Amino acid sequence: MKKRKSKNKSSIILLNDDFNTFEHVIQSLREICGHNYIQATQCAHIVHSKGKCEVFRDKKELTEQIFYELELLGLTVELTQ
């Protein structure tokens, strides 16, 4: 059975940068995205090694709100449909 993509869903991609610390990224993902410590740490390491990682996916309206909050904290993020 194929998964159907919902047209109302969006994703946030966290991108690697040279100025955010692991601690800041982990804390931000925990506070804003609701990740637990292990999830946030894994995302931080994936971003560091691969350059990017999807950190959030949900309904478009909620995803946009989370995206702007992460941007305000200084994280380098992209919003995708």
N, C-alpha and C positions, 0 to 999 in steps of 0.2 A: 504494500500500500504506500503510495506517495504522500508525502506531507504537502499540504496546501500552504502556499505563502499567503499570509493575510496582507491585504493592501493597506490596512490601517497600521501596520507595524513599521517601526524604524529602529535603527541601531546606532550606538555610539561606538566609534573606534578611537581608542587611545593610541596616540603616536609617541614615539620616542623623541626625547629632546635632551639638550645638554644642561638644563638648569633645574629641573625638578628632581628632588631626592627620592630615593626608594621610600623613605619614611613618609614623605608628603603624599606621594602617590597612593600608598597603602592606606593611610588615614583618610584621604579623600574618597577613595573607592568604598571604604567601610561606612563613612558618614553619609555620603550622597547616594551611592548605588545600593547600599544594604549588603555589601559583600561581607563574609566573615573574614577573619584574619588570613586563613589559608587561601581562599579564593583571591583576595586582594594581592597577596604575596605572589601567587602564581601568575596573575595578570601582569604585575610589575616585572617579573622575570621574563615573561614572553615578550613584552614590549621592548625590554632591554636587548634581548637576543634576536628577535625577529623584526623589530621596528614598529610593530602595531599589534593590537589585540582588540577584539570586540569585548566591551566591558558591560554593555547594557543593551537590552532589546525588549521593547514593549510597545504599547499603543503610542501612536505618533505624538499626541499631546503630552503625555507623561515623559516620553523620551526627550522631547524638546526642552521641557523644564529641567530635567536632569542634566542635559547637555549644557545649558546656560549656567547652571550652578557649578559644574566642573570647570567651565571656562572662567568663571569668576574666581575660582581657586587657582587659576594659572596653569591648568593642565592643557596640553595640546590635544584637542579632540576634533573629530569629524562626525558629522551627522549624515547617515545614509538611509536611503529608503529601501 
